Amino acid sequence: MNQPIFRIPSWRWWRRLISLTLGCILVAVGLDLFLIPNQIIDGGVVGISIIFSEITPWSMSVFLVLFNLPFWFLGYKQIGKTFTFCTMYSVILLAVLTEFIHSFPRVTDNLFLATVFGGIILGMGVGLIIRNGGSLDGTEVLAIIGHEKLGFSVGEIVMFFNVFILGSAGFVFEWDKAMYSLIAYFIAYKTIDVVVEGLDESKSVMIISDKPDDIAEAILYRLGRGVTHIYGKGGYTKEEKELLYCIVTRLEVAKLKSIVSEIDPHAFVAIEHVHDVLGGRFKKKSIH
């Protein structure tokens, strides 16, 4: 029997809906007050909708909903009900908001300022929507399916679609507007990363040393981070090894490496980026 979509506590749904709404408002502002009045477009379904609204008498809102319909069905089948609900809510709300905000005058007619600030505001809005389980771009769903069928990465497929879409802006508008659109897309893409992953990026650290207890104690008391001991065996020497695993912020990486180097200059340290940290005991302890 299928689980109901609202099995998540109601207060979390309200918080999610508020975040999705705020994200849609930011996207609508970025598009209708900065980008679209200056003939600068976004990538994905939004970009296609802007182009079609330019060459037909219909508004962007109509195409935004129309072009996303098949992707809602695919998203429901491939990703799940929660994603589909959040995406439908975001797309429909954005369509309504763009119709309303479109009547306001643009903030600036300077192409550089419109590109930079429009891209930042757009990226903040899209980042909020993605962070809360939704999407405005149906091509991402298509990319997920294409990744499984064709073997290309999701990023490669999305980039292929967007290069084609942004390139089309040169035929519909002007080529300099297409180049500004590419810049706006890059700015929005980077802003999305900041919103989704946060400014306080986390790093996972794996340490292999002959002095694991000393290093673990130093990390705990000098850095305030907990350490997990993992037991394994060396592939070449077949010796039993004790590995240390911990999560730190990017600002703490230099101090951690300094601590390890002081105790064991020959220790092996591997550092990787962590997109998100949930649960557990990732709370900084007092430093002694």
N, C-alpha and C positions, 0 to 999 in steps of 0.2 A: 504494500500500500504506500502511495506517495506521501511524503511528509509535507505538511502545509508550508507555504512560503514564509509565513510570519512566525516560524518557530523561534526566531531571534527575539529576545526581549523587546517589548514595545518601546522602551526608552531609547534603545539603540537604533531602532527604526526611525524614531523621530529625529534623533541626532543625525542619522544618515540622510534623511530627507532634507533637513535644514542645510547640510553641507552640499548636497546635490543642487539645491535651489540657489545657494550662494554661488556655486560654480557656474551655473547656467547664467546668472546675472552678469558675472564677470565676462563670460564668453560673449554674451550679447553686446555688452559695452565695448569690448575690444573689437568686435566685428563692425557694429553699426555706427560707432562714434569715431573709430580710428581707421580701420582697414578698408572696408567696403566703399565708403565715400571717396577714398583715394585710389580706388580700383586695384587694391592689394588683396589677394585672396589667401586662404588657408589651404592646407592639403586635405586629402580624404574626401568623404562624402560632403562635408561643408564646402570645400573648394569646388566640387562638381556642381553643387546646388547654386553657388554664387555665379558660376559661368553660365548655367542654364537660365538663371533669372535675368542675365544680361542679354541673352539672345532670344528670349521669349517674353511674352507679356505677363507671365506668372511670377509670383514673388519667390524668394529663396525659401521661405517657410514651407511652401507646398512641396518643393523638391526635396527638402531636408527630410520630411516625413516619408514621402513617396519612395525615395531611394533607400531609406533605412528599413523599409518593410521586409524585404527578403532576408536581411541580415538579422532581424529580430527572430525570425523563424530558425535560421541557422544557429544563432546564439543559444536559443532555447534547447536545441538538440545537442549542441556540442559543449556548451559551457554550463548552462543551468538556468533555473527559474529566477533566482535572485539577480543574476547578471542581467537577464532579459528585462525584468521589471525595472531595475534601476536605469537601464539604457532607454527603455521606452519613456519613462518619466522624464529623463533628462532631455531627450530629443523633442518630445512634445512641448515641454516647458520652454525650451530654447526657441522653438518655432513661434510660440505665443509672444515671448519677450522680444524677439527681433521685429515682429510686426509692430509692437508698441514703441520700442526705442528707436526704430527706423525714422520716426517723425522728428526726432531731436536733431539739432544741427551738429555737424561734426566738430570735434574739439580743435583740430588743427588741419591745415592744408599743406603743411610741410611734410614731404614724403619721408624724410629721414626720421622725424619725430613720430610720425604716424606708424612707421614700421617698427621702431624700437618699443614704444609704449604700447602699441596695439599687440605686438608679439608677446610682451611681458604679461599684460592683462589677460590675453587669450590663454597663455600657458598656465597662469595661475588658476583660471577657471577650469580648464581641461584637467589639470593635475588634481584639483579637488574632486572632480567627478570620478576620475580613475581611482583615486585613493579610497573612495567610498563605494566601489564596486560597479560603477557604470561606465558608459562610453558614448561618445558622439560620432565615432568613426566606424562605420560598418566594415571598412576594408580591413580592420584589425581582426575581425572575426573570420573574414575570408583568408587572411594571412595565416591564422592558426590552422585552418583546414588545409590550406595549400602547403603548409610546412609538413603536415603528416603525409600528404599525397605526393609532393614533388621533391621534398628533401631540402628545399631552401629554408633559411632561417626566417622567423617572423619579421625581424627587422629588415632583411633584404627584400622581402615581398612588399612590405609597407613602403619602403623607400622607392621601389620600382613604380608603384602606383602614384606616389606623390611627385616623383620626377616627371611622369607623364602628365599629371594634372597641372602642376605648376608651369610646365612647359606650354601647355595649352593656353595659359593666360596670355602668352605672347601673341597668339593669333587673335584672341578675343579683345584684349586691351592693347597694350603696347609692350615691347620687349623690355623696356626699362622697368615697367610695372611687374613683369614676370620676375625680374631679378630682385626687385624689392620684396616680392612675395616669397622668394626663396630665403631671403635674409630673415623675414618675419617668421617663416616656418622654423628656421634654425633657432631663433631666439625663443620661440614658444616651446620647442622641443627641449631645450636646456632648462627652461623655467619649469616645465612639467617634471623633469627629473628632480629638481630642488623641492618641489611641493610634495611629490610622491615619496621621495626617500628622506627628505628633511635636510636641514643644514648641518645637524649634528650627526654626521655619518658614523656608522659603527664598523669596526674591523674585527674579524675573527683571527686569532693568533694560535698557531700550533708550534709547540716548542719540544724539541728532543734534546735531552741533556743527560749527562751523568750525575747531575746534582739537581734532580727535580724537586726535592723537598725544600731545598734552600731557595730556589727560584720561586716556588709557589708561595712560600712564606713571605718573601720580599715583595712579590706582587700584591699580596693581600694587605700588608701593613704599610707599604710605601706608595702603592697606587690605589688601594681601596677596592680592588676587584677580586672577585672569587675565581678560583681555578678548579677545573675538573681534571682528574687523573685518568688517563686511558692507558690500558696495558696492551702491549703488542709484542711483535717479534721482528727483528731485523731480517730483511730479505736476503742479505749477503752473509752476514755473520751468524745468523740464526740465534742471536742472543736476545734474551728477554729485554724489552725496552719499556720505559715508562714515559708516556707523552703527556704534555700539559696543554689544556685547551682553555682559552678565555676570550671574552669579548670586551673590547675597549673602544673608546671614541677615537676619532682620527687625531685629536689633540693630545691623546695619551700615548700614541704609538712611539714617539721619540723617547719618552721617559721609559717605556717598557723595554725598548731595545737597549737602552743604557743600563737598566737593571740586570738584564740577562747577560750583557757583555761583561759587566763587573764580576758576576758570580762565575760564569763559565764562558770564556771567550770563544770556545770551540762549539758552543751549542748551535743547533740547527733551528732556525726560526722561519716559519712560513706565515705570511700575512695576506688575508683575502678580504675583499669588500663584502659587507653584509647589507642586504637591502632593507631588512626590517628585523626587529627583535621583539618577540612577544612572550609574556609569561616568564617563568623561571625566577631567577634571583638577580636579574640584571639591574641591581640598584647599588650605587656607589656607597661603600662603607667609609667610615671615618678613617682618615689617614693619620698614622701615628708618627 
